[in-house]
Amino acid sequence: MTPQTSPKLGPKLRPDSEALLEAHWGRFVAWCEASGRQSLPATAATIEQFLTLFPGSASTQRLRRRAIRAHHLAAGFPDPMPTVEARVWPRTEAGDQAAVGEVLAAIPKYRYPVGLRGRRDAFLTVLLGILHLSREQARTITPADVAMTSTIRIRGQVVPSSDDPAACAACAVTRWLRIIGPVWSGFRGDVIRLLDPTKGTLDRHDCEQPVPGEWHRAEQLLLPLDVHGWARTGVILSGRSMTSIIPARRTAAANGPIAEVLGAIARQPSRFDALSMQETYAELGAAKAAVDTALARLAAIWNDAQTLDMDLEQAASSSKHGLAPDSDN
């Protein structure tokens, strides 16, 4: 096969798309010939230099890489640009549970929808930062991959716990499993109830509390969430989203966690608290009478204002007609 021959670049490509890819390949071949380089097979350094010398948008560069890769594979050569699955959480920090714990502690766990998004992001942080899965491995996690026994295992790996419930990786998993069932089913009211901050606590481990089995209903455990808290079921969380979520959460943790206000909120006492039913009705009657008096007073003021306005208009009209006409004498 020669550099000029055209392989099948994809079974679903439109003719115009295939022509565009061929144009990118032709430009690469022409540059290689002009610079004395080999286009087929090409080295990764040659391809990188070509992309550097001929910059373009992200979509244009993707098309160029796709065209070059397709021609190499069609000619029987190995992929000149092998894809290396990058980890969002660097491998050098795989054993650093303290760093992951700081991120988990800073993520909100209650209130809708910030707590919903926070629990999803905490679960993702455990997958990438503790279990050190790749993005592709994380986005395909299903309930069948989770084993809930005396320890929590995800795809055979143990999810560790820690002393601080807010920073505990196992608690991050159970908090998400506790709400993923109603999130998947669209039971928004149940999700809001489970995220109620007045009934929340971070003083005890969530991983030590029984988790209802509703989470088995979800077909996937990582869901895209919109700004209003609605989940897009059937759509897998993209790798690009994971790449933006984790650094944002790590930056927020570096800036210092914001303490969540949880627990029951005491209502301020009122003078009506100790009233009997009869006394309450009497107070309501007095309030109604006071409102009626205030409305009558407002109506009287409005009538006075209208009368004054009419008087001012008449006075202005009389003054205008009483003026002597202009004279040249």
Disulfide bonds with the S-S distance in Angstrom:
none
